[in-house]
Amino acid sequence: MSIAPAQDYTIPDSTTQNSGVLLKKINDLSVVDIPVPQPKKDEVQVQVKCTGICGSDCHLWKHGEIGIFPVTEPQLLGHESAGVVTALGEGVTSLQVGDRVAIEAGIPCSKCDQCMNGRYHLCPDVVFKSTPPHDGLLAKYITHPTRWLHKIPESISYEEGALLEPLSVAIAALDRVGAKFGKSLLITGSGPIGLLVLAIAKATGVYPICITDVQQHRLDYAKKMGATHTYLVDPKKADTEAAKDIREIFGGEGAEYVLECTGIESSFRTAIMATRDAGTCCLVGVGKNDQTLPVNNFAMREVDIRGLFRYHHTYPRAISLLSSGLLDIKHLITHKYKFEDALDAFNTASDYSSGSIKVQIMN
């Protein structure tokens, strides 16, 4: 059953106050009052019960951009959300009030060549919630097209439902390199995405797995999650030397598959050089738009370099993984805050000394 108990949600009326977390400009974030939105045709209204803070949310807040997307006007943040349907728009038959849903944040046109070929994440007209200039999901009530809402069973909490978004990125990352059972994997970066990649890789038999980070406590956590090897990155060490160390972990040949989950140039360079000859290295993290890479190193070893942009067709698989019990990721949620304390949540998420992995805002 995906129906929420009555005490889980409130159907808004004319007296209901909606709130959202608004980024006005760099370093100007606040909780503001906003209207309760009404669903249009083929949309539903959702009371958002939980939203996770992504690194991209913090980057938008602190730097005013993420990748090639600059903040150009005030906007709501947040794109990792789950909640309960509270009103139906015209023509909606696939959902009912009370349905518990995970929200897939991207809304493609469903008409272009990319969409028609199944690559809807590459739709040139996609509206991805919280990517400038589009409002995100960090509000008490939002509206969303039914096609991009996924029912979640009662065995999946709202917190886990919000984790389905970063879990989708991790699934797409492993798909992108074609990681297989019994094949070696290097993950650079032990943030939420890196750890989720580790969790899925471990559950699906990828072996051996090495994960890197600059923080020992993150590596200790990864080891508890089942990483075969960990590597503490020394920022003062040359990337060529770090790559040599990591290649030795894999018998001197490097890893067959490599997922770079930080977006940091030195880490990407290390990842490329630590990839086995004829292996595959994929950039998952978002960093500087222009980076210097060891071109001859990968070209003359026939290392395939790939990129990843979000995900597609992953939510049903992610829901299946969680509901089956094969994957337990709720332990990655280290901090939870009430909606009115959203600014404290952002401060925690952006502070490396807090020890946070995934910070969520509850409603």
N, C-alpha and C positions, 0 to 999 in steps of 0.2 A: 504493500500500500504506500502511495506517495502523498496521502492526505494528511495534513497537519492537524494536531488537536486544536480545538478552538482557542485554548489559552496561548497558543504560539503566535497568533497574529491578531491585528486590529483592522477591521475594514474602516477606512477613513470616512468622515462626514464633513460637513461644512465648518466644524470647529477644529478639525485636526490640523496640527502644525507640522509641516514638513521641514526638514533641515538637510543641508548638504555641506560637504567640505570643499570650499572654493579656493582655488589658486588664482589670485588677482594678477600677480607678477612674481618675479624672482623673490624668494624669501618672504612672501606675503600670503600666508595661508590662514584661513579662518573658518569657523563653523557659522553658517549663515542660514537665515530663514528663506525658504523658497516655496513656491506654490506646489500643491499636490497635483501631479500631472494626471490627466485623464487619457485612457487608452483610445487610440484611433482604430480604424478597421484593421483586423488581423493582429492587433496588439493586445497585451494584457497589462494590468497594473500589478506591480510586485512590491510587497513590503520586504525590503532587503534586510535580512537577519544577520548577515555576517559578510564583511569585506576584508580581504587581506591587503596589506600594503606591499606593493612590488618595488623593487629597486628603481624601476623607471618612474614611479610616483615621486620618490625622494629626489631623483635626478631632475625631474621637471621643477620641483619645488626649489632646489638649491641652485640649479644652473639654467632654468628657463628653456630647456630643450631636451629632447631625447633622440639621438641619431640625427636624422634629417628633418625632424619635426620640431620647430620652434613654437613656443607659446606666443600667440599673437593677440589673445583676448582672454578675459577671465573665464575659467572653466572648472567644473567639478573634476576631481581625481577619482581613481579607483577603477579596476576592471576585473578583480577576483572576487566574485560575489555569488551568494545563494540566498534564497528567500522563499516567500509564500505568495501565491497568486491571490490578489484581493479584489480584482474587478476584471471583467471581460469586455473587450471591444467588439464592434460589429463583426459578425461572421466567424467568431472563434468557437470551434467545436472540439478541438483537441485537448483543451485544458479546462479546468473548472476552478472556482474559488476554493482555496484551501490546498491546492496542489503545491507540494514542495518542489522547488526547481533550482537547478544550477543555471547560471546565466552565461552563455557564450557571448563574449563582448563584441565580436566582429559581426557587422551586418553588411554583407556584400549585395551587389545589385542582382545577382542570380541570372544575368542575361548576357554578360560579356563572354569573350572567348575563354578567358581564364576560369570563370565560373562554370561554363558549360563543359570544360574539360576536367572539372573536379578540383581545380586549384583555387577555390574561392577565397583563400587567404591572400592571394595575389591580385584580387580584383582592384583595378585602378580607382574605383569609386567606393571602396569599402568604408563604412563608418565604423571605426573601432573606438569603443568607449574609452575615454581618457587620453587618447592620442590626439594632440592638437589638430584642429580646433574644436574637437568634439567633447561634450560633457561626459564625465565618467559615471560610475555607478555608486559613488560614495554619497548616498542620500538615504533617508529613511523610506521614501517611496519613489519608484521610478516606473517608466513604461518601457516595454520591449516587445519586438515581434515574436509571436509564438514559435516561429520556425527555428529560432535560436535560443530556445529555452529547453532544458532537458530535465525530465522528471527524475527525482532521486528517491530511492526507497528509504524507509524509516531506519534501516541499518546504517545509513550514511547521515552523519550529523550536518548541521548547517556549516560548521567550521570545516569539515571535510569537503562539503560541497563547494566551498570557496577555494579549497586547495585543488579542485579539479582543473582550474585554469593553469597554474604553473605546472601541474602534473601533465597537462596536455602539451606544454612546451617540451617537457622532458621526453614524452613519448615520441613527439615529432622529431626531436633531435636524434634519438636512437634509430628511428625510421630513416632519417636522412643519410646516415652513414651505412645503413644496412647491417647493423650489429647482429651477430649470430651467436647461438649457443656454443660455448667452448672456445670463443675467439677473444683475444685480448683487447682491453679498453683502457684508455687514459682519459681521465676527466680533470681538466685544469680549472680549479676554483671550487671551494666547498661551501658556496652560498646555497640558498634554497633550491635553485635549479640544479646545481651540481649534485646536491644530496638527493634530489628526486630522481635524477638520472641514475645515480648509484642504486637507489632502491629498486627501480624497474629493472636495471641491468642484472642485479643480484637475483631478483625474482624470476628472471627469464633465462638464467644459466650462463650469462656472459662471464668469462673467466680467462685469465686473472684480471682484476680491476685495480688500477692505481689512481689515487686522487691527490691533488696538490692543493696547497693553500699557504698563505703567509702567517696564519694564526694556528698555533699548535692545538688549541682547544677545539677548533673546527675539525682538525684531522683526528683528534681523539674521538670525537663524535662519529666521524665517518668510519673509523675503525670498528666502533661498537655496532654500526649499521651493516658491517660485513665487507668493507673494503679489504682486498687482499693485501694491498700495500698503500702506504701514504708517503708523501714527499713534502717536507717543509721548505718552502721557497725562501731563499735568502736574497732580498732585493739588491744586495751589493754584489752578488755573483753574476757573471756574464751569462746571458741566455744560452750561449753555446755550451757552457760548462753545465748549466742546469739540464739542458737537453741530453748531454752525455750521461749524466747521473741517471736520468729517468730511463734512457735506453738500456742501461745496465740492469735496471730493475726487471726489464723484459728480456733478459738474456743477451743484451748487447744489440738487439735488432730493433728495438722500439715496439710501440703498440700498433696493432693492425687497424684499430679505430681510435680516433682521438676527437673529443668534444671539448672545445674551448669555451668555458662558461663565464669568463670574466669580462671580455671585451678589451682587456688591457693589452697594449701593443707588445710589451715584452713577454707576456704570457702566450700570446698568439704566436710569436716567433718561436718560443720554446716548444709549443705544441707542434708546430710544423716540423721542426728539426727532430722531435722525439717520435714522429710517426715512422713506422716501418716502411721500407721501400715498397712501392706499389700499394701502400695503405691509403686510408682516407681520413682527412682532417676537416672538421666542420666548425665554423665560427657560430656559436650560439649567443654569446654575450654581445651587448651593444656598447661600443666604445667610440673612439674618435672616428670622424668620417674618413680621414686620410691617415694611413699607417704605412710604415716601411717594413717590407717583408723580404725574407731570404728566397728570392725567386729562383735562382739557379739551384738552390738546395732542394726545393720540391720538384722543379721541372726535370732535373737530371736524375731524379730517383723515381719519377712517375708517381709522385704523391698527388692524389686528387684533393683539391681544395674546394670546399663547398660552403655555402651560406645557408642560414636558416632564418625564415621570417614567420614568426608565430606558428600556426598549426592548422590542420584541417582534418575533419572526420575523426577527431580524437576523443571527443566527450563520451560517446557510447562505450568505447574501449576503457576509458578511465573509470567510468561508473562501474563497469563490469569487474574491473580489477579490484576496486575497493569493496564492492558488495560481495565478492567471492571470498574475501578474507585472505587472498593471496598477498595483498599489499597492505601494510600498516604504516601510515605516514602522519597520523595525528600527533605523534610525539614531536614533530617538527614545529608545531605551534607552541612557541615559548612564552608569548605575551598576548593577553587579551584586554581590551579597553572598552569602556562604555562609549557610546557615540559622542556624548558631550565632552569626553576626554580625548577626542581624536587628535588634537595637537600634541598631547603627551605621547600618543601612540607613534606619531611621525617622528618625534624627537628620539624615541627609543629605537625605532627602525633605522634611523640614520646614524646612530651612535654605535660604532664598532665595540666600544668598551662595555656596552650593555649585555653582550653575550646573546643577543636575540638572533633567532633564525627566521621565524615567520611571526610577524606581529599582525593581529587581526582586530578589527573594530566591530563591536557587537551592537545590535539594535533590538 
